[in-house]
């Protein structure tokens, strides 16, 4: 039973290379890491070493369905990137442009309410507690200029 090899497969609005193993190819979708990709491949009943290009249309549809509704297939909630969502209160997993848009909306909301993180975002400073004394410098200044010593 030979299947025709597909070099490029479109899953969740992203073109994926068929030459990669299925789990690693799924990590090219924004919002899907290697642990979630391995879980999706396991839930779909696909061998992890199978190249993405050899998957049938039914298997690709099953992967897309698991990406859309991971809770329905028993994916652990700690793998999801949007747990206890503020608007809905449910556990969701966003991928692709939905994830980018939601992140931008969250940052804009923090800026609007003037929270500490919003303040840091609006001024272009580090947000997650990193040191700023010596790192994260950007701008025109290239170094430190010493004062000239006057001779008397």
ROMIFI-343024 format. One record per residue: x, y, z of N, C-alpha, C in turn; residue in one letter. Coordinates in nm, 4 decimals, padded with zeros to 6 digits. Layout:
BEGIN
<<X Y Z> <X Y Z> <X Y Z> "A">
...
//
This chain:
BEGIN
<<00.0851 -00.1178 00.0000> <00.0000 00.0000 00.0000> <00.0895 00.1240 00.0000> "X">
<<00.1070 00.1830 -00.1153> <00.1935 00.3006 -00.1239> <00.1088 00.4269 -00.1237> "X">
<<00.1540 00.5217 -00.0460> <00.0867 00.6508 -00.0412> <00.1716 00.7502 -00.1167> "X">
<<00.1064 00.8477 -00.1739> <00.1812 00.9513 -00.2451> <00.2370 01.0503 -00.1435> "X">
<<00.3636 01.0854 -00.1601> <00.4313 01.1755 -00.0678> <00.3960 01.3199 -00.1024> "X">
<<00.3598 01.3998 00.0003> <00.3305 01.5424 -00.0195> <00.4444 01.6218 00.0426> "X">
<<00.5029 01.7125 -00.0329> <00.6165 01.7901 00.0178> <00.5739 01.9009 00.1119> "X">
<<00.4573 01.9600 00.0869> <00.4080 02.0661 00.1741> <00.2639 02.0342 00.2112> "X">
<<00.2358 02.0393 00.3421> <00.1013 02.0123 00.3927> <00.0567 02.1335 00.4726> "X">
<<-00.0671 02.1748 00.4524> <-00.1207 02.2908 00.5232> <-00.2070 02.2429 00.6391> "X">
<<-00.1615 02.2764 00.7607> <-00.2357 02.2428 00.8814> <-00.2496 02.3699 00.9633> "X">
<<-00.3709 02.4017 01.0029> <-00.4012 02.5178 01.0884> <-00.3476 02.6472 01.0287> "X">
<<-00.3616 02.6632 00.8979> <-00.3205 02.7878 00.8333> <-00.1707 02.8055 00.8195> "X">
<<-00.0923 02.6981 00.8360> <00.0526 02.7056 00.8263> <00.1016 02.5979 00.7313> "X">
<<00.1924 02.6338 00.6417> <00.2539 02.5362 00.5523> <00.3647 02.4637 00.6272> "X">
<<00.3573 02.3315 00.6287> <00.4553 02.2491 00.6982> <00.5279 02.1604 00.5976> "X">
<<00.6559 02.1352 00.6235> <00.7366 02.0522 00.5343> <00.7056 01.9051 00.5573> "X">
<<00.6800 01.8326 00.4499> <00.6472 01.6912 00.4589> <00.7672 01.6038 00.4864> "X">
<<00.8881 01.6569 00.4722> <01.0081 01.5766 00.4927> <01.0434 01.5598 00.6396> "X">
<<00.9853 01.6390 00.7281> <01.0156 01.6311 00.8710> <00.9294 01.5249 00.9384> "X">
<<00.9797 01.4692 01.0499> <00.8919 01.3805 01.1291> <00.7691 01.4585 01.1760> "X">
<<00.6582 01.3896 01.1916> <00.5300 01.4554 01.2158> <00.5328 01.5468 01.3382> "X">
<<00.5898 01.4999 01.4488> <00.5901 01.5810 01.5711> <00.6724 01.7081 01.5529> "X">
<<00.7887 01.6980 01.4903> <00.8738 01.8155 01.4718> <00.8146 01.9126 01.3702> "X">
<<00.7438 01.8607 01.2726> <00.6794 01.9481 01.1745> <00.5695 02.0305 01.2403> "X">
<<00.4974 01.9713 01.3362> <00.3891 02.0438 01.4031> <00.4408 02.1593 01.4877> "X">
<<00.5670 02.1537 01.5308> <00.6212 02.2626 01.6127> <00.6406 02.3902 01.5328> "X">
<<00.6306 02.3845 01.4005> <00.6394 02.5054 01.3188> <00.5105 02.5875 01.3226> "X">
<<00.4055 02.5326 01.3818> <00.2816 02.6070 01.4011> <00.2984 02.6918 01.5266> "X">
<<00.2689 02.8195 01.5168> <00.2841 02.9081 01.6323> <00.1867 02.8661 01.7418> "X">
<<00.2407 02.8415 01.8619> <00.1584 02.7996 01.9740> <00.1653 02.6506 02.0019> "X">
<<00.2423 02.5761 01.9220> <00.2566 02.4323 01.9421> <00.4030 02.4023 01.9695> "X">
<<00.4308 02.3518 02.0892> <00.5662 02.3122 02.1262> <00.5854 02.1631 02.1056> "X">
<<00.7051 02.1139 02.1384> <00.7356 01.9739 02.1130> <00.6534 01.8810 02.2018> "X">
<<00.6266 01.9212 02.3262> <00.5497 01.8327 02.4153> <00.4052 01.8212 02.3686> "X">
<<00.3456 01.9341 02.3282> <00.2081 01.9301 02.2774> <00.2032 01.8528 02.1453> "X">
<<00.3039 01.8720 02.0599> <00.3072 01.8016 01.9313> <00.3158 01.6506 01.9524> "X">
<<00.3996 01.6066 02.0459> <00.4095 01.4632 02.0747> <00.2775 01.4093 02.1281> "X">
<<00.2087 01.4859 02.2113> <00.0800 01.4436 02.2652> <-00.0246 01.4331 02.1546> "X">
<<-00.0237 01.5290 02.0632> <-00.1202 01.5280 01.9526> <-00.0981 01.4058 01.8635> "X">
<<00.0280 01.3781 01.8328> <00.0601 01.2621 01.7484> <00.0180 01.1327 01.8184> "X">
<<00.0396 01.1267 01.9494> <00.0008 01.0078 02.0266> <-00.1503 00.9903 02.0273> "X">
<<-00.2251 01.1004 02.0501> <-00.3720 01.0934 02.0546> <-00.4313 01.0596 01.9178> "X">
<<-00.3623 01.0997 01.8117> <-00.4120 01.0711 01.6772> <-00.3809 00.9281 01.6343> "X">
<<-00.2960 00.8597 01.7114> <-00.2623 00.7211 01.6782> <-00.1647 00.7091 01.5637> "X">
<<-00.0735 00.8051 01.5537> <00.0256 00.8065 01.4459> <00.1614 00.7724 01.5050> "X">
<<00.2409 00.6974 01.4299> <00.3766 00.6661 01.4728> <00.4589 00.7947 01.4740> "X">
<<00.5365 00.8160 01.5799> <00.6096 00.9423 01.5947> <00.7214 00.9581 01.4922> "X">
<<00.7679 00.8491 01.4336> <00.8768 00.8578 01.3358> <00.8265 00.8770 01.1934> "X">
<<00.6966 00.8743 01.1729> <00.6392 00.8909 01.0399> <00.6617 01.0328 00.9893> "X">
<<00.7039 01.0450 00.8659> <00.7209 01.1765 00.8042> <00.5828 01.2351 00.7751> "X">
<<00.5716 01.3669 00.7896> <00.4424 01.4336 00.7731> <00.3880 01.4155 00.6318> "X">
<<00.4752 01.4055 00.5328> <00.4330 01.3918 00.3944> <00.3640 01.2601 00.3632> "X">
<<00.3852 01.1587 00.4464> <00.3237 01.0279 00.4233> <00.1877 01.0122 00.4910> "X">
<<00.1428 01.1127 00.5656> <00.0147 01.1011 00.6352> <-00.1012 01.1098 00.5362> "X">
<<-00.2074 01.0348 00.5653> <-00.3259 01.0396 00.4798> <-00.4089 01.1631 00.5145> "X">
<<-00.5052 01.1923 00.4295> <-00.5924 01.3081 00.4536> <-00.6728 01.2922 00.5825> "X">
<<-00.7134 01.1690 00.6133> <-00.7903 01.1448 00.7358> <-00.7052 01.1730 00.8592> "X">
<<-00.5777 01.1344 00.8548> <-00.4886 01.1589 00.9684> <-00.4623 01.3086 00.9861> "X">
<<-00.4485 01.3810 00.8761> <-00.4282 01.5262 00.8830> <-00.5523 01.5938 00.9408> "X">
<<-00.6700 01.5482 00.8990> <-00.7952 01.6029 00.9539> <-00.8048 01.5769 01.1042> "X">
<<-00.7618 01.4588 01.1476> <-00.7665 01.4252 01.2902> <-00.6716 01.5161 01.3689> "X">
<<-00.5533 01.5427 01.3143> <-00.4575 01.6334 01.3799> <-00.5176 01.7731 01.3920> "X">
<<-00.5803 01.8221 01.2858> <-00.6440 01.9540 01.2904> <-00.7562 01.9586 01.3938> "X">
<<-00.8331 01.8497 01.4024> <-00.9428 01.8447 01.4990> <-00.8889 01.8449 01.6422> "X">
<<-00.7794 01.7735 01.6667> <-00.7188 01.7727 01.8004> <-00.6650 01.9110 01.8344> "X">
<<-00.6077 01.9813 01.7363> <-00.5583 02.1174 01.7596> <-00.6719 02.2128 01.7951> "X">
<<-00.7885 02.1946 01.7325> <-00.9023 02.2822 01.7592> <-00.9657 02.2534 01.8951> "X">
<<-00.9816 02.1246 01.9298> <-01.0484 02.0858 02.0548> <-00.9621 01.9852 02.1296> "X">
<<-00.8543 02.0335 02.1949> <-00.7651 01.9374 02.2619> <-00.8279 01.8698 02.3836> "X">
<<-00.9169 01.9376 02.4548> <-00.9777 01.8785 02.5743> <-01.0652 01.7589 02.5387> "X">
<<-01.1253 01.7614 02.4214> <-01.2119 01.6522 02.3764> <-01.1342 01.5218 02.3608> "X">
<<-01.0050 01.5331 02.3297> <-00.9216 01.4156 02.3066> <-00.8350 01.3803 02.4269> "X">
<<-00.8588 01.4437 02.5403> <-00.7881 01.4073 02.6617> <-00.6488 01.4664 02.6748> "X">
<<-00.6232 01.5773 02.6073> <-00.4940 01.6451 02.6225> <-00.4940 01.7143 02.7588> "X">
<<-00.3868 01.6963 02.8343> <-00.3786 01.7542 02.9687> <-00.3930 01.9053 02.9618> "X">
<<-00.4639 01.9613 03.0605> <-00.4885 02.1061 03.0573> <-00.3633 02.1876 03.0830> "X">
<<-00.2616 02.1300 03.1454> <-00.1397 02.2061 03.1700> <-00.0591 02.2258 03.0424> "X">
<<-00.0936 02.1560 02.9344> <-00.0279 02.1765 02.8055> <-00.0892 02.2934 02.7269> "X">
<<-00.2043 02.3408 02.7704> <-00.2736 02.4464 02.6973> <-00.2134 02.5823 02.7311> "X">
<<-00.2199 02.6755 02.6370> <-00.1573 02.8062 02.6584> <-00.2552 02.9139 02.7044> "X">
<<-00.3794 02.8812 02.7241> <-00.4774 02.9821 02.7656> <-00.5696 02.9207 02.8704> "X">
<<-00.5157 02.8892 02.9865> <-00.5958 02.8264 03.0915> <-00.6710 02.9324 03.1701> "X">
<<-00.7933 02.8999 03.2078> <-00.8806 02.9914 03.2828> <-00.8837 03.1284 03.2163> "X">
<<-00.9270 03.1290 03.0934> <-00.9331 03.2506 03.0128> <-01.0185 03.3559 03.0821> "X">
<<-00.9768 03.4804 03.0769> <-01.0490 03.5877 03.1467> <-01.1894 03.6086 03.0931> "X">
<<-01.2061 03.5997 02.9622> <-01.3380 03.6257 02.9034> <-01.4337 03.5088 02.9212> "X">
<<-01.3859 03.3874 02.8939> <-01.4755 03.2722 02.8960> <-01.4663 03.1908 03.0243> "X">
<<-01.3514 03.1943 03.0913> <-01.3321 03.1156 03.2128> <-01.2980 02.9710 03.1861> "X">
<<-01.2863 02.9345 03.0595> <-01.2569 02.7949 03.0255> <-01.1111 02.7805 02.9834> "X">
<<-01.0681 02.6561 02.9690> <-00.9330 02.6274 02.9219> <-00.9351 02.6204 02.7700> "X">
<<-00.8490 02.6997 02.7068> <-00.8424 02.7047 02.5605> <-00.6984 02.6920 02.5163> "X">
<<-00.6801 02.6596 02.3905> <-00.5466 02.6597 02.3330> <-00.5532 02.7369 02.2021> "X">
<<-00.4780 02.8454 02.1942> <-00.4771 02.9299 02.0751> <-00.3540 02.8984 01.9913> "X">
<<-00.3723 02.9021 01.8595> <-00.2607 02.8780 01.7687> <-00.2636 02.9809 01.6568> "X">
<<-00.1488 03.0037 01.5965> <-00.1381 03.0897 01.4798> <-00.1672 03.2354 01.5088> "X">
<<-00.2418 03.2980 01.4187> <-00.2703 03.4408 01.4302> <-00.3616 03.4719 01.5487> "X">
<<-00.4435 03.3753 01.5910> <-00.5285 03.3966 01.7094> <-00.4431 03.4202 01.8334> "X">
<<-00.3339 03.3454 01.8457> <-00.2435 03.3602 01.9596> <-00.1758 03.4968 01.9579> "X">
<<-00.1299 03.5402 01.8404> <-00.0641 03.6700 01.8281> <-00.1605 03.7826 01.8631> "X">
<<-00.2818 03.7755 01.8109> <-00.3821 03.8785 01.8359> <-00.4211 03.8839 01.9831> "X">
<<-00.4382 03.7679 02.0466> <-00.4766 03.7640 02.1876> <-00.3650 03.8192 02.2762> "X">
<<-00.2397 03.7876 02.2441> <-00.1266 03.8395 02.3207> <-00.1202 03.9909 02.3107> "X">
<<-00.1391 04.0426 02.1904> <-00.1378 04.1880 02.1708> <-00.2521 04.2543 02.2471> "X">
<<-00.3693 04.1924 02.2463> <-00.4839 04.2446 02.3199> <-00.4562 04.2468 02.4702> "X">
<<-00.3944 04.1394 02.5208> <-00.3610 04.1330 02.6635> <-00.2628 04.2433 02.7026> "X">
<<-00.1620 04.2661 02.6197> <-00.0625 04.3698 02.6482> <-00.1266 04.5078 02.6442> "X">
<<-00.2128 04.5318 02.5447> <-00.2824 04.6606 02.5367> <-00.3725 04.6832 02.6584> "X">
<<-00.4355 04.5761 02.7066> <-00.5210 04.5868 02.8251> <-00.4378 04.6211 02.9490> "X">
<<-00.3203 04.5591 02.9608> <-00.2318 04.5901 03.0735> <-00.1844 04.7351 03.0685> "X">
<<-00.1556 04.7839 02.9477> <-00.1130 04.9234 02.9314> <-00.2257 05.0178 02.9711> "X">
<<-00.3471 04.9826 02.9296> <-00.4615 05.0687 02.9562> <-00.4914 05.0788 03.1055> "X">
<<-00.4814 04.9675 03.1771> <-00.5098 04.9698 03.3210> <-00.3900 05.0161 03.4032> "X">
<<-00.2772 05.0412 03.3344> <-00.1561 05.0925 03.3979> <-00.1043 05.0006 03.5086> "X">
<<-00.1099 04.8709 03.4828> <-00.0511 04.7761 03.5776> <00.1009 04.7848 03.5657> "X">
<<00.1702 04.7189 03.6568> <00.3163 04.7247 03.6552> <00.3707 04.6688 03.5238> "X">
<<00.3179 04.5550 03.4822> <00.3640 04.4962 03.3562> <00.3277 04.5848 03.2384> "X">
<<00.2095 04.6473 03.2417> <00.1700 04.7378 03.1346> <00.2611 04.8583 03.1266> "X">
<<00.2969 04.9103 03.2428> <00.3900 05.0235 03.2493> <00.5235 04.9844 03.1860> "X">
<<00.5763 04.8665 03.2209> <00.7045 04.8210 03.1670> <00.6954 04.8008 03.0160> "X">
<<00.5830 04.7445 02.9700> <00.5635 04.7262 02.8259> <00.5619 04.8600 02.7535> "X">
<<00.4896 04.9579 02.8093> <00.4740 05.0857 02.7404> <00.6046 05.1630 02.7320> "X">
<<00.6937 05.1458 02.8300> <00.8216 05.2150 02.8268> <00.9341 05.1334 02.7644> "X">
<<00.9008 05.0139 02.7154> <01.0000 04.9312 02.6479> <01.1048 04.8726 02.7412> "X">
<<01.0699 04.8543 02.8683> <01.1625 04.7978 02.9653> <01.1377 04.6478 02.9803> "X">
<<01.2268 04.5807 03.0507> <01.2101 04.4376 03.0730> <01.0917 04.4150 03.1664> "X">
<<01.0132 04.3116 03.1379> <00.8863 04.2924 03.2055> <00.8934 04.1842 03.3131> "X">
<<00.9780 04.0856 03.2953> <00.9718 03.9661 03.3795> <01.0744 03.9623 03.4916> "X">
<<01.1168 04.0770 03.5410> <01.2024 04.0798 03.6575> <01.3501 04.0648 03.6300> "X">
<<01.3916 04.0780 03.5036> <01.5332 04.0672 03.4731> <01.6077 04.1899 03.5224> "X">
<<01.7376 04.1765 03.5328> <01.8206 04.2898 03.5702> <01.8281 04.3875 03.4536> "X">
<<01.8358 04.5151 03.4866> <01.8443 04.6156 03.3811> <01.9646 04.7070 03.3983> "X">
<<02.0452 04.6822 03.5001> <02.1578 04.7727 03.5255> <02.2615 04.7668 03.4129> "X">
<<02.2915 04.6462 03.3673> <02.3958 04.6336 03.2659> <02.3459 04.5728 03.1358> "X">
<<02.2320 04.5067 03.1355> <02.1857 04.4397 03.0136> <02.0613 04.5073 02.9593> "X">
<<02.0256 04.4713 02.8387> <01.9037 04.5225 02.7788> <01.9140 04.6666 02.7348> "X">
<<02.0365 04.7116 02.7135> <02.0526 04.8507 02.6711> <02.0338 04.8595 02.5215> "X">
<<01.9551 04.9546 02.4819> <01.9379 04.9788 02.3388> <01.9231 05.1279 02.3180> "X">
<<01.9678 05.1745 02.2088> <01.9621 05.3175 02.1806> <02.0907 05.3642 02.1167> "X">
<<02.1131 05.4945 02.1191> <02.2265 05.5513 02.0483> <02.3577 05.5431 02.1267> "X">
<<02.3525 05.5447 02.2575> <02.4752 05.5452 02.3377> <02.5504 05.4141 02.3174> "X">
<<02.6801 05.4245 02.2862> <02.7584 05.3055 02.2573> <02.8515 05.2662 02.3715> "X">
<<02.8788 05.3544 02.4635> <02.9701 05.3179 02.5697> <02.9726 05.4260 02.6758> "X">
<<03.0739 05.4200 02.7586> <03.0883 05.5165 02.8669> <03.2040 05.6083 02.8338> "X">
<<03.1833 05.7365 02.8528> <03.2894 05.8341 02.8300> <03.3452 05.8793 02.9622> "X">
<<03.4751 05.8740 02.9742> <03.5376 05.9157 03.0980> <03.5526 06.0665 03.0980> "X">
<<03.5470 06.1237 03.2170> <03.5712 06.2658 03.2300> <03.7192 06.2923 03.2097> "X">
<<03.7505 06.4028 03.1481> <03.8908 06.4388 03.1317> <03.9432 06.4961 03.2633> "X">
<<04.0571 06.4498 03.2997> <04.1188 06.4966 03.4250> <04.1947 06.6251 03.3968> "X">
<<04.1680 06.7282 03.4781> <04.2394 06.8562 03.4620> <04.3730 06.8516 03.5346> "X">
<<04.4768 06.8995 03.4690> <04.6064 06.9079 03.5354> <04.6200 07.0443 03.5975> "X">
<<04.6747 07.0457 03.7130> <04.6921 07.1758 03.7819> <04.8375 07.2140 03.7906> "X">
//
